[in-house]
Amino acid sequence: MTASIDFNNKMMGDDRQLRIKAAFFINHDGDPVLEFTGEDCLAEMEINEIVNSEENITMGSACSSELKLKLINAPVRDDYDIMIIKPEAGIVLDSGDVEYITLGTFYVHEINT
């Protein structure tokens, strides 16, 4: 997904307001079964991008990312461990709408409660 011109302009401004969101899916093709924002259950979101120790990416390089979410008062479910998570970063536009861009696709490896 490509960010709009309004998104890019607002991102460069000093008065920007950022938002976060995470959508939880059971499969890639379906609609999200859960969606949390920073205004409700999503308390923290951290993405660590990891590339090989070299300065350049070459054939055979290993690239990966790690997503850590902290949810508060999220619905109790027994299927979080099979969900696919797509975190999004957003910015409040001049119209008051929030435009989000997807930051990747992540598979649940570990859950702590």
Phi and psi restraints in degrees (range 20) as a CNS / XPLOR table:
assign (resid 1 and name C) (resid 2 and name N)
       (resid 2 and name CA) (resid 2 and name C) 1.0 -98.2 20.0 2
assign (resid 2 and name N) (resid 2 and name CA)
       (resid 2 and name C) (resid 3 and name N) 1.0 137.5 20.0 2
assign (resid 2 and name C) (resid 3 and name N)
       (resid 3 and name CA) (resid 3 and name C) 1.0 -73.8 20.0 2
assign (resid 3 and name N) (resid 3 and name CA)
       (resid 3 and name C) (resid 4 and name N) 1.0 148.6 20.0 2
assign (resid 3 and name C) (resid 4 and name N)
       (resid 4 and name CA) (resid 4 and name C) 1.0 -75.9 20.0 2
assign (resid 4 and name N) (resid 4 and name CA)
       (resid 4 and name C) (resid 5 and name N) 1.0 167.7 20.0 2
assign (resid 4 and name C) (resid 5 and name N)
       (resid 5 and name CA) (resid 5 and name C) 1.0 -62.3 20.0 2
assign (resid 5 and name N) (resid 5 and name CA)
       (resid 5 and name C) (resid 6 and name N) 1.0 -39.6 20.0 2
assign (resid 5 and name C) (resid 6 and name N)
       (resid 6 and name CA) (resid 6 and name C) 1.0 -60.8 20.0 2
assign (resid 6 and name N) (resid 6 and name CA)
       (resid 6 and name C) (resid 7 and name N) 1.0 -41.6 20.0 2
assign (resid 6 and name C) (resid 7 and name N)
       (resid 7 and name CA) (resid 7 and name C) 1.0 -59.9 20.0 2
assign (resid 7 and name N) (resid 7 and name CA)
       (resid 7 and name C) (resid 8 and name N) 1.0 -51.2 20.0 2
assign (resid 7 and name C) (resid 8 and name N)
       (resid 8 and name CA) (resid 8 and name C) 1.0 -62.2 20.0 2
assign (resid 8 and name N) (resid 8 and name CA)
       (resid 8 and name C) (resid 9 and name N) 1.0 -41.9 20.0 2
assign (resid 8 and name C) (resid 9 and name N)
       (resid 9 and name CA) (resid 9 and name C) 1.0 -63.7 20.0 2
assign (resid 9 and name N) (resid 9 and name CA)
       (resid 9 and name C) (resid 10 and name N) 1.0 -44.1 20.0 2
assign (resid 9 and name C) (resid 10 and name N)
       (resid 10 and name CA) (resid 10 and name C) 1.0 -66.5 20.0 2
assign (resid 10 and name N) (resid 10 and name CA)
       (resid 10 and name C) (resid 11 and name N) 1.0 -37.0 20.0 2
assign (resid 10 and name C) (resid 11 and name N)
       (resid 11 and name CA) (resid 11 and name C) 1.0 -62.6 20.0 2
assign (resid 11 and name N) (resid 11 and name CA)
       (resid 11 and name C) (resid 12 and name N) 1.0 -32.2 20.0 2
assign (resid 11 and name C) (resid 12 and name N)
       (resid 12 and name CA) (resid 12 and name C) 1.0 -79.8 20.0 2
assign (resid 12 and name N) (resid 12 and name CA)
       (resid 12 and name C) (resid 13 and name N) 1.0 -14.1 20.0 2
assign (resid 12 and name C) (resid 13 and name N)
       (resid 13 and name CA) (resid 13 and name C) 1.0 -79.2 20.0 2
assign (resid 13 and name N) (resid 13 and name CA)
       (resid 13 and name C) (resid 14 and name N) 1.0 159.3 20.0 2
assign (resid 13 and name C) (resid 14 and name N)
       (resid 14 and name CA) (resid 14 and name C) 1.0 -80.3 20.0 2
assign (resid 14 and name N) (resid 14 and name CA)
       (resid 14 and name C) (resid 15 and name N) 1.0 -16.4 20.0 2
assign (resid 14 and name C) (resid 15 and name N)
       (resid 15 and name CA) (resid 15 and name C) 1.0 -102.4 20.0 2
assign (resid 15 and name N) (resid 15 and name CA)
       (resid 15 and name C) (resid 16 and name N) 1.0 23.6 20.0 2
assign (resid 15 and name C) (resid 16 and name N)
       (resid 16 and name CA) (resid 16 and name C) 1.0 -70.5 20.0 2
assign (resid 16 and name N) (resid 16 and name CA)
       (resid 16 and name C) (resid 17 and name N) 1.0 148.2 20.0 2
assign (resid 16 and name C) (resid 17 and name N)
       (resid 17 and name CA) (resid 17 and name C) 1.0 -121.7 20.0 2
assign (resid 17 and name N) (resid 17 and name CA)
       (resid 17 and name C) (resid 18 and name N) 1.0 116.8 20.0 2
assign (resid 17 and name C) (resid 18 and name N)
       (resid 18 and name CA) (resid 18 and name C) 1.0 -93.2 20.0 2
assign (resid 18 and name N) (resid 18 and name CA)
       (resid 18 and name C) (resid 19 and name N) 1.0 152.5 20.0 2
assign (resid 18 and name C) (resid 19 and name N)
       (resid 19 and name CA) (resid 19 and name C) 1.0 -136.7 20.0 2
assign (resid 19 and name N) (resid 19 and name CA)
       (resid 19 and name C) (resid 20 and name N) 1.0 156.5 20.0 2
assign (resid 19 and name C) (resid 20 and name N)
       (resid 20 and name CA) (resid 20 and name C) 1.0 -127.2 20.0 2
assign (resid 20 and name N) (resid 20 and name CA)
       (resid 20 and name C) (resid 21 and name N) 1.0 153.4 20.0 2
assign (resid 20 and name C) (resid 21 and name N)
       (resid 21 and name CA) (resid 21 and name C) 1.0 -153.1 20.0 2
assign (resid 21 and name N) (resid 21 and name CA)
       (resid 21 and name C) (resid 22 and name N) 1.0 149.1 20.0 2
assign (resid 21 and name C) (resid 22 and name N)
       (resid 22 and name CA) (resid 22 and name C) 1.0 -135.2 20.0 2
assign (resid 22 and name N) (resid 22 and name CA)
       (resid 22 and name C) (resid 23 and name N) 1.0 128.2 20.0 2
assign (resid 22 and name C) (resid 23 and name N)
       (resid 23 and name CA) (resid 23 and name C) 1.0 -106.7 20.0 2
assign (resid 23 and name N) (resid 23 and name CA)
       (resid 23 and name C) (resid 24 and name N) 1.0 134.4 20.0 2
assign (resid 23 and name C) (resid 24 and name N)
       (resid 24 and name CA) (resid 24 and name C) 1.0 -110.2 20.0 2
assign (resid 24 and name N) (resid 24 and name CA)
       (resid 24 and name C) (resid 25 and name N) 1.0 127.6 20.0 2
assign (resid 24 and name C) (resid 25 and name N)
       (resid 25 and name CA) (resid 25 and name C) 1.0 -121.3 20.0 2
assign (resid 25 and name N) (resid 25 and name CA)
       (resid 25 and name C) (resid 26 and name N) 1.0 151.2 20.0 2
assign (resid 25 and name C) (resid 26 and name N)
       (resid 26 and name CA) (resid 26 and name C) 1.0 -88.2 20.0 2
assign (resid 26 and name N) (resid 26 and name CA)
       (resid 26 and name C) (resid 27 and name N) 1.0 -35.8 20.0 2
assign (resid 26 and name C) (resid 27 and name N)
       (resid 27 and name CA) (resid 27 and name C) 1.0 -141.7 20.0 2
assign (resid 27 and name N) (resid 27 and name CA)
       (resid 27 and name C) (resid 28 and name N) 1.0 164.1 20.0 2
assign (resid 27 and name C) (resid 28 and name N)
       (resid 28 and name CA) (resid 28 and name C) 1.0 -64.4 20.0 2
assign (resid 28 and name N) (resid 28 and name CA)
       (resid 28 and name C) (resid 29 and name N) 1.0 -32.0 20.0 2
assign (resid 28 and name C) (resid 29 and name N)
       (resid 29 and name CA) (resid 29 and name C) 1.0 -88.8 20.0 2
assign (resid 29 and name N) (resid 29 and name CA)
       (resid 29 and name C) (resid 30 and name N) 1.0 -14.1 20.0 2
assign (resid 29 and name C) (resid 30 and name N)
       (resid 30 and name CA) (resid 30 and name C) 1.0 -89.2 20.0 2
assign (resid 30 and name N) (resid 30 and name CA)
       (resid 30 and name C) (resid 31 and name N) 1.0 179.9 20.0 2
assign (resid 30 and name C) (resid 31 and name N)
       (resid 31 and name CA) (resid 31 and name C) 1.0 -81.5 20.0 2
assign (resid 31 and name N) (resid 31 and name CA)
       (resid 31 and name C) (resid 32 and name N) 1.0 157.7 20.0 2
assign (resid 31 and name C) (resid 32 and name N)
       (resid 32 and name CA) (resid 32 and name C) 1.0 -64.6 20.0 2
assign (resid 32 and name N) (resid 32 and name CA)
       (resid 32 and name C) (resid 33 and name N) 1.0 141.6 20.0 2
assign (resid 32 and name C) (resid 33 and name N)
       (resid 33 and name CA) (resid 33 and name C) 1.0 -89.1 20.0 2
assign (resid 33 and name N) (resid 33 and name CA)
       (resid 33 and name C) (resid 34 and name N) 1.0 -22.9 20.0 2
assign (resid 33 and name C) (resid 34 and name N)
       (resid 34 and name CA) (resid 34 and name C) 1.0 -142.0 20.0 2
assign (resid 34 and name N) (resid 34 and name CA)
       (resid 34 and name C) (resid 35 and name N) 1.0 149.8 20.0 2
assign (resid 34 and name C) (resid 35 and name N)
       (resid 35 and name CA) (resid 35 and name C) 1.0 -146.6 20.0 2
assign (resid 35 and name N) (resid 35 and name CA)
       (resid 35 and name C) (resid 36 and name N) 1.0 121.0 20.0 2
assign (resid 35 and name C) (resid 36 and name N)
       (resid 36 and name CA) (resid 36 and name C) 1.0 -118.4 20.0 2
assign (resid 36 and name N) (resid 36 and name CA)
       (resid 36 and name C) (resid 37 and name N) 1.0 146.2 20.0 2
assign (resid 36 and name C) (resid 37 and name N)
       (resid 37 and name CA) (resid 37 and name C) 1.0 -123.1 20.0 2
assign (resid 37 and name N) (resid 37 and name CA)
       (resid 37 and name C) (resid 38 and name N) 1.0 175.4 20.0 2
assign (resid 37 and name C) (resid 38 and name N)
       (resid 38 and name CA) (resid 38 and name C) 1.0 -69.1 20.0 2
assign (resid 38 and name N) (resid 38 and name CA)
       (resid 38 and name C) (resid 39 and name N) 1.0 -14.1 20.0 2
assign (resid 38 and name C) (resid 39 and name N)
       (resid 39 and name CA) (resid 39 and name C) 1.0 -86.4 20.0 2
assign (resid 39 and name N) (resid 39 and name CA)
       (resid 39 and name C) (resid 40 and name N) 1.0 -11.4 20.0 2
assign (resid 39 and name C) (resid 40 and name N)
       (resid 40 and name CA) (resid 40 and name C) 1.0 -124.4 20.0 2
assign (resid 40 and name N) (resid 40 and name CA)
       (resid 40 and name C) (resid 41 and name N) 1.0 -101.1 20.0 2
assign (resid 40 and name C) (resid 41 and name N)
       (resid 41 and name CA) (resid 41 and name C) 1.0 -88.4 20.0 2
assign (resid 41 and name N) (resid 41 and name CA)
       (resid 41 and name C) (resid 42 and name N) 1.0 -17.6 20.0 2
assign (resid 41 and name C) (resid 42 and name N)
       (resid 42 and name CA) (resid 42 and name C) 1.0 -86.7 20.0 2
assign (resid 42 and name N) (resid 42 and name CA)
       (resid 42 and name C) (resid 43 and name N) 1.0 102.4 20.0 2
assign (resid 42 and name C) (resid 43 and name N)
       (resid 43 and name CA) (resid 43 and name C) 1.0 -88.0 20.0 2
assign (resid 43 and name N) (resid 43 and name CA)
       (resid 43 and name C) (resid 44 and name N) 1.0 -36.6 20.0 2
assign (resid 43 and name C) (resid 44 and name N)
       (resid 44 and name CA) (resid 44 and name C) 1.0 -146.5 20.0 2
assign (resid 44 and name N) (resid 44 and name CA)
       (resid 44 and name C) (resid 45 and name N) 1.0 146.9 20.0 2
assign (resid 44 and name C) (resid 45 and name N)
       (resid 45 and name CA) (resid 45 and name C) 1.0 -142.3 20.0 2
assign (resid 45 and name N) (resid 45 and name CA)
       (resid 45 and name C) (resid 46 and name N) 1.0 126.6 20.0 2
assign (resid 45 and name C) (resid 46 and name N)
       (resid 46 and name CA) (resid 46 and name C) 1.0 -134.5 20.0 2
assign (resid 46 and name N) (resid 46 and name CA)
       (resid 46 and name C) (resid 47 and name N) 1.0 130.4 20.0 2
assign (resid 46 and name C) (resid 47 and name N)
       (resid 47 and name CA) (resid 47 and name C) 1.0 -119.6 20.0 2
assign (resid 47 and name N) (resid 47 and name CA)
       (resid 47 and name C) (resid 48 and name N) 1.0 125.5 20.0 2
assign (resid 47 and name C) (resid 48 and name N)
       (resid 48 and name CA) (resid 48 and name C) 1.0 -111.7 20.0 2
assign (resid 48 and name N) (resid 48 and name CA)
       (resid 48 and name C) (resid 49 and name N) 1.0 118.0 20.0 2
assign (resid 48 and name C) (resid 49 and name N)
       (resid 49 and name CA) (resid 49 and name C) 1.0 -97.1 20.0 2
assign (resid 49 and name N) (resid 49 and name CA)
       (resid 49 and name C) (resid 50 and name N) 1.0 130.9 20.0 2
assign (resid 49 and name C) (resid 50 and name N)
       (resid 50 and name CA) (resid 50 and name C) 1.0 -122.9 20.0 2
assign (resid 50 and name N) (resid 50 and name CA)
       (resid 50 and name C) (resid 51 and name N) 1.0 126.9 20.0 2
assign (resid 50 and name C) (resid 51 and name N)
       (resid 51 and name CA) (resid 51 and name C) 1.0 -123.9 20.0 2
assign (resid 51 and name N) (resid 51 and name CA)
       (resid 51 and name C) (resid 52 and name N) 1.0 162.6 20.0 2
assign (resid 51 and name C) (resid 52 and name N)
       (resid 52 and name CA) (resid 52 and name C) 1.0 -55.3 20.0 2
assign (resid 52 and name N) (resid 52 and name CA)
       (resid 52 and name C) (resid 53 and name N) 1.0 168.9 20.0 2
assign (resid 52 and name C) (resid 53 and name N)
       (resid 53 and name CA) (resid 53 and name C) 1.0 -74.4 20.0 2
assign (resid 53 and name N) (resid 53 and name CA)
       (resid 53 and name C) (resid 54 and name N) 1.0 -9.9 20.0 2
assign (resid 53 and name C) (resid 54 and name N)
       (resid 54 and name CA) (resid 54 and name C) 1.0 -76.8 20.0 2
assign (resid 54 and name N) (resid 54 and name CA)
       (resid 54 and name C) (resid 55 and name N) 1.0 163.9 20.0 2
assign (resid 54 and name C) (resid 55 and name N)
       (resid 55 and name CA) (resid 55 and name C) 1.0 -78.3 20.0 2
assign (resid 55 and name N) (resid 55 and name CA)
       (resid 55 and name C) (resid 56 and name N) 1.0 -24.8 20.0 2
assign (resid 55 and name C) (resid 56 and name N)
       (resid 56 and name CA) (resid 56 and name C) 1.0 -116.2 20.0 2
assign (resid 56 and name N) (resid 56 and name CA)
       (resid 56 and name C) (resid 57 and name N) 1.0 150.2 20.0 2
assign (resid 56 and name C) (resid 57 and name N)
       (resid 57 and name CA) (resid 57 and name C) 1.0 -90.2 20.0 2
assign (resid 57 and name N) (resid 57 and name CA)
       (resid 57 and name C) (resid 58 and name N) 1.0 127.0 20.0 2
assign (resid 57 and name C) (resid 58 and name N)
       (resid 58 and name CA) (resid 58 and name C) 1.0 -129.4 20.0 2
assign (resid 58 and name N) (resid 58 and name CA)
       (resid 58 and name C) (resid 59 and name N) 1.0 175.3 20.0 2
assign (resid 58 and name C) (resid 59 and name N)
       (resid 59 and name CA) (resid 59 and name C) 1.0 -55.6 20.0 2
assign (resid 59 and name N) (resid 59 and name CA)
       (resid 59 and name C) (resid 60 and name N) 1.0 131.4 20.0 2
assign (resid 59 and name C) (resid 60 and name N)
       (resid 60 and name CA) (resid 60 and name C) 1.0 91.7 20.0 2
assign (resid 60 and name N) (resid 60 and name CA)
       (resid 60 and name C) (resid 61 and name N) 1.0 -3.6 20.0 2
assign (resid 60 and name C) (resid 61 and name N)
       (resid 61 and name CA) (resid 61 and name C) 1.0 -68.1 20.0 2
assign (resid 61 and name N) (resid 61 and name CA)
       (resid 61 and name C) (resid 62 and name N) 1.0 146.0 20.0 2
assign (resid 61 and name C) (resid 62 and name N)
       (resid 62 and name CA) (resid 62 and name C) 1.0 -104.0 20.0 2
assign (resid 62 and name N) (resid 62 and name CA)
       (resid 62 and name C) (resid 63 and name N) 1.0 121.8 20.0 2
assign (resid 62 and name C) (resid 63 and name N)
       (resid 63 and name CA) (resid 63 and name C) 1.0 -123.0 20.0 2
assign (resid 63 and name N) (resid 63 and name CA)
       (resid 63 and name C) (resid 64 and name N) 1.0 135.7 20.0 2
assign (resid 63 and name C) (resid 64 and name N)
       (resid 64 and name CA) (resid 64 and name C) 1.0 -153.4 20.0 2
assign (resid 64 and name N) (resid 64 and name CA)
       (resid 64 and name C) (resid 65 and name N) 1.0 166.1 20.0 2
assign (resid 64 and name C) (resid 65 and name N)
       (resid 65 and name CA) (resid 65 and name C) 1.0 -136.4 20.0 2
assign (resid 65 and name N) (resid 65 and name CA)
       (resid 65 and name C) (resid 66 and name N) 1.0 153.4 20.0 2
assign (resid 65 and name C) (resid 66 and name N)
       (resid 66 and name CA) (resid 66 and name C) 1.0 -126.8 20.0 2
assign (resid 66 and name N) (resid 66 and name CA)
       (resid 66 and name C) (resid 67 and name N) 1.0 132.2 20.0 2
assign (resid 66 and name C) (resid 67 and name N)
       (resid 67 and name CA) (resid 67 and name C) 1.0 -111.8 20.0 2
assign (resid 67 and name N) (resid 67 and name CA)
       (resid 67 and name C) (resid 68 and name N) 1.0 130.5 20.0 2
assign (resid 67 and name C) (resid 68 and name N)
       (resid 68 and name CA) (resid 68 and name C) 1.0 -121.7 20.0 2
assign (resid 68 and name N) (resid 68 and name CA)
       (resid 68 and name C) (resid 69 and name N) 1.0 126.2 20.0 2
assign (resid 68 and name C) (resid 69 and name N)
       (resid 69 and name CA) (resid 69 and name C) 1.0 -119.2 20.0 2
assign (resid 69 and name N) (resid 69 and name CA)
       (resid 69 and name C) (resid 70 and name N) 1.0 144.3 20.0 2
assign (resid 69 and name C) (resid 70 and name N)
       (resid 70 and name CA) (resid 70 and name C) 1.0 -120.6 20.0 2
assign (resid 70 and name N) (resid 70 and name CA)
       (resid 70 and name C) (resid 71 and name N) 1.0 116.6 20.0 2
assign (resid 70 and name C) (resid 71 and name N)
       (resid 71 and name CA) (resid 71 and name C) 1.0 -107.3 20.0 2
assign (resid 71 and name N) (resid 71 and name CA)
       (resid 71 and name C) (resid 72 and name N) 1.0 141.0 20.0 2
assign (resid 71 and name C) (resid 72 and name N)
       (resid 72 and name CA) (resid 72 and name C) 1.0 -122.9 20.0 2
assign (resid 72 and name N) (resid 72 and name CA)
       (resid 72 and name C) (resid 73 and name N) 1.0 131.3 20.0 2
assign (resid 72 and name C) (resid 73 and name N)
       (resid 73 and name CA) (resid 73 and name C) 1.0 56.3 20.0 2
assign (resid 73 and name N) (resid 73 and name CA)
       (resid 73 and name C) (resid 74 and name N) 1.0 34.6 20.0 2
assign (resid 73 and name C) (resid 74 and name N)
       (resid 74 and name CA) (resid 74 and name C) 1.0 -75.7 20.0 2
assign (resid 74 and name N) (resid 74 and name CA)
       (resid 74 and name C) (resid 75 and name N) 1.0 153.5 20.0 2
assign (resid 74 and name C) (resid 75 and name N)
       (resid 75 and name CA) (resid 75 and name C) 1.0 -59.1 20.0 2
assign (resid 75 and name N) (resid 75 and name CA)
       (resid 75 and name C) (resid 76 and name N) 1.0 140.0 20.0 2
assign (resid 75 and name C) (resid 76 and name N)
       (resid 76 and name CA) (resid 76 and name C) 1.0 -76.2 20.0 2
assign (resid 76 and name N) (resid 76 and name CA)
       (resid 76 and name C) (resid 77 and name N) 1.0 123.4 20.0 2
assign (resid 76 and name C) (resid 77 and name N)
       (resid 77 and name CA) (resid 77 and name C) 1.0 -141.3 20.0 2
assign (resid 77 and name N) (resid 77 and name CA)
       (resid 77 and name C) (resid 78 and name N) 1.0 153.2 20.0 2
assign (resid 77 and name C) (resid 78 and name N)
       (resid 78 and name CA) (resid 78 and name C) 1.0 -102.1 20.0 2
assign (resid 78 and name N) (resid 78 and name CA)
       (resid 78 and name C) (resid 79 and name N) 1.0 9.7 20.0 2
assign (resid 78 and name C) (resid 79 and name N)
       (resid 79 and name CA) (resid 79 and name C) 1.0 -118.0 20.0 2
assign (resid 79 and name N) (resid 79 and name CA)
       (resid 79 and name C) (resid 80 and name N) 1.0 15.4 20.0 2
assign (resid 79 and name C) (resid 80 and name N)
       (resid 80 and name CA) (resid 80 and name C) 1.0 -58.8 20.0 2
assign (resid 80 and name N) (resid 80 and name CA)
       (resid 80 and name C) (resid 81 and name N) 1.0 -33.7 20.0 2
assign (resid 80 and name C) (resid 81 and name N)
       (resid 81 and name CA) (resid 81 and name C) 1.0 -70.8 20.0 2
assign (resid 81 and name N) (resid 81 and name CA)
       (resid 81 and name C) (resid 82 and name N) 1.0 -12.0 20.0 2
assign (resid 81 and name C) (resid 82 and name N)
       (resid 82 and name CA) (resid 82 and name C) 1.0 -108.8 20.0 2
assign (resid 82 and name N) (resid 82 and name CA)
       (resid 82 and name C) (resid 83 and name N) 1.0 6.8 20.0 2
assign (resid 82 and name C) (resid 83 and name N)
       (resid 83 and name CA) (resid 83 and name C) 1.0 -86.2 20.0 2
assign (resid 83 and name N) (resid 83 and name CA)
       (resid 83 and name C) (resid 84 and name N) 1.0 156.9 20.0 2
assign (resid 83 and name C) (resid 84 and name N)
       (resid 84 and name CA) (resid 84 and name C) 1.0 -105.4 20.0 2
assign (resid 84 and name N) (resid 84 and name CA)
       (resid 84 and name C) (resid 85 and name N) 1.0 132.4 20.0 2
assign (resid 84 and name C) (resid 85 and name N)
       (resid 85 and name CA) (resid 85 and name C) 1.0 -115.5 20.0 2
assign (resid 85 and name N) (resid 85 and name CA)
       (resid 85 and name C) (resid 86 and name N) 1.0 132.5 20.0 2
assign (resid 85 and name C) (resid 86 and name N)
       (resid 86 and name CA) (resid 86 and name C) 1.0 -121.4 20.0 2
assign (resid 86 and name N) (resid 86 and name CA)
       (resid 86 and name C) (resid 87 and name N) 1.0 98.8 20.0 2
assign (resid 86 and name C) (resid 87 and name N)
       (resid 87 and name CA) (resid 87 and name C) 1.0 -75.9 20.0 2
assign (resid 87 and name N) (resid 87 and name CA)
       (resid 87 and name C) (resid 88 and name N) 1.0 151.9 20.0 2
assign (resid 87 and name C) (resid 88 and name N)
       (resid 88 and name CA) (resid 88 and name C) 1.0 -137.0 20.0 2
assign (resid 88 and name N) (resid 88 and name CA)
       (resid 88 and name C) (resid 89 and name N) 1.0 144.4 20.0 2
assign (resid 88 and name C) (resid 89 and name N)
       (resid 89 and name CA) (resid 89 and name C) 1.0 -110.1 20.0 2
assign (resid 89 and name N) (resid 89 and name CA)
       (resid 89 and name C) (resid 90 and name N) 1.0 138.0 20.0 2
assign (resid 89 and name C) (resid 90 and name N)
       (resid 90 and name CA) (resid 90 and name C) 1.0 -133.1 20.0 2
assign (resid 90 and name N) (resid 90 and name CA)
       (resid 90 and name C) (resid 91 and name N) 1.0 166.8 20.0 2
assign (resid 90 and name C) (resid 91 and name N)
       (resid 91 and name CA) (resid 91 and name C) 1.0 -138.2 20.0 2
assign (resid 91 and name N) (resid 91 and name CA)
       (resid 91 and name C) (resid 92 and name N) 1.0 141.4 20.0 2
assign (resid 91 and name C) (resid 92 and name N)
       (resid 92 and name CA) (resid 92 and name C) 1.0 -79.5 20.0 2
assign (resid 92 and name N) (resid 92 and name CA)
       (resid 92 and name C) (resid 93 and name N) 1.0 121.4 20.0 2
assign (resid 92 and name C) (resid 93 and name N)
       (resid 93 and name CA) (resid 93 and name C) 1.0 -83.0 20.0 2
assign (resid 93 and name N) (resid 93 and name CA)
       (resid 93 and name C) (resid 94 and name N) 1.0 169.3 20.0 2
assign (resid 93 and name C) (resid 94 and name N)
       (resid 94 and name CA) (resid 94 and name C) 1.0 -58.9 20.0 2
assign (resid 94 and name N) (resid 94 and name CA)
       (resid 94 and name C) (resid 95 and name N) 1.0 -28.3 20.0 2
assign (resid 94 and name C) (resid 95 and name N)
       (resid 95 and name CA) (resid 95 and name C) 1.0 -73.9 20.0 2
assign (resid 95 and name N) (resid 95 and name CA)
       (resid 95 and name C) (resid 96 and name N) 1.0 -12.6 20.0 2
assign (resid 95 and name C) (resid 96 and name N)
       (resid 96 and name CA) (resid 96 and name C) 1.0 97.0 20.0 2
assign (resid 96 and name N) (resid 96 and name CA)
       (resid 96 and name C) (resid 97 and name N) 1.0 -15.2 20.0 2
assign (resid 96 and name C) (resid 97 and name N)
       (resid 97 and name CA) (resid 97 and name C) 1.0 -71.4 20.0 2
assign (resid 97 and name N) (resid 97 and name CA)
       (resid 97 and name C) (resid 98 and name N) 1.0 156.0 20.0 2
assign (resid 97 and name C) (resid 98 and name N)
       (resid 98 and name CA) (resid 98 and name C) 1.0 -109.7 20.0 2
assign (resid 98 and name N) (resid 98 and name CA)
       (resid 98 and name C) (resid 99 and name N) 1.0 126.8 20.0 2
assign (resid 98 and name C) (resid 99 and name N)
       (resid 99 and name CA) (resid 99 and name C) 1.0 -104.0 20.0 2
assign (resid 99 and name N) (resid 99 and name CA)
       (resid 99 and name C) (resid 100 and name N) 1.0 128.4 20.0 2
assign (resid 99 and name C) (resid 100 and name N)
       (resid 100 and name CA) (resid 100 and name C) 1.0 -111.1 20.0 2
assign (resid 100 and name N) (resid 100 and name CA)
       (resid 100 and name C) (resid 101 and name N) 1.0 149.8 20.0 2
assign (resid 100 and name C) (resid 101 and name N)
       (resid 101 and name CA) (resid 101 and name C) 1.0 -124.6 20.0 2
assign (resid 101 and name N) (resid 101 and name CA)
       (resid 101 and name C) (resid 102 and name N) 1.0 140.4 20.0 2
assign (resid 101 and name C) (resid 102 and name N)
       (resid 102 and name CA) (resid 102 and name C) 1.0 -75.1 20.0 2
assign (resid 102 and name N) (resid 102 and name CA)
       (resid 102 and name C) (resid 103 and name N) 1.0 138.1 20.0 2
assign (resid 102 and name C) (resid 103 and name N)
       (resid 103 and name CA) (resid 103 and name C) 1.0 -102.0 20.0 2
assign (resid 103 and name N) (resid 103 and name CA)
       (resid 103 and name C) (resid 104 and name N) 1.0 3.9 20.0 2
assign (resid 103 and name C) (resid 104 and name N)
       (resid 104 and name CA) (resid 104 and name C) 1.0 137.9 20.0 2
assign (resid 104 and name N) (resid 104 and name CA)
       (resid 104 and name C) (resid 105 and name N) 1.0 -176.8 20.0 2
assign (resid 104 and name C) (resid 105 and name N)
       (resid 105 and name CA) (resid 105 and name C) 1.0 -124.7 20.0 2
assign (resid 105 and name N) (resid 105 and name CA)
       (resid 105 and name C) (resid 106 and name N) 1.0 129.4 20.0 2
assign (resid 105 and name C) (resid 106 and name N)
       (resid 106 and name CA) (resid 106 and name C) 1.0 -128.9 20.0 2
assign (resid 106 and name N) (resid 106 and name CA)
       (resid 106 and name C) (resid 107 and name N) 1.0 146.5 20.0 2
assign (resid 106 and name C) (resid 107 and name N)
       (resid 107 and name CA) (resid 107 and name C) 1.0 -111.4 20.0 2
assign (resid 107 and name N) (resid 107 and name CA)
       (resid 107 and name C) (resid 108 and name N) 1.0 138.7 20.0 2
assign (resid 107 and name C) (resid 108 and name N)
       (resid 108 and name CA) (resid 108 and name C) 1.0 -71.5 20.0 2
assign (resid 108 and name N) (resid 108 and name CA)
       (resid 108 and name C) (resid 109 and name N) 1.0 128.4 20.0 2
assign (resid 108 and name C) (resid 109 and name N)
       (resid 109 and name CA) (resid 109 and name C) 1.0 -109.9 20.0 2
assign (resid 109 and name N) (resid 109 and name CA)
       (resid 109 and name C) (resid 110 and name N) 1.0 -36.4 20.0 2
assign (resid 109 and name C) (resid 110 and name N)
       (resid 110 and name CA) (resid 110 and name C) 1.0 -150.7 20.0 2
assign (resid 110 and name N) (resid 110 and name CA)
       (resid 110 and name C) (resid 111 and name N) 1.0 141.1 20.0 2
assign (resid 110 and name C) (resid 111 and name N)
       (resid 111 and name CA) (resid 111 and name C) 1.0 -125.4 20.0 2
assign (resid 111 and name N) (resid 111 and name CA)
       (resid 111 and name C) (resid 112 and name N) 1.0 132.5 20.0 2
assign (resid 111 and name C) (resid 112 and name N)
       (resid 112 and name CA) (resid 112 and name C) 1.0 -119.9 20.0 2
assign (resid 112 and name N) (resid 112 and name CA)
       (resid 112 and name C) (resid 113 and name N) 1.0 135.9 20.0 2
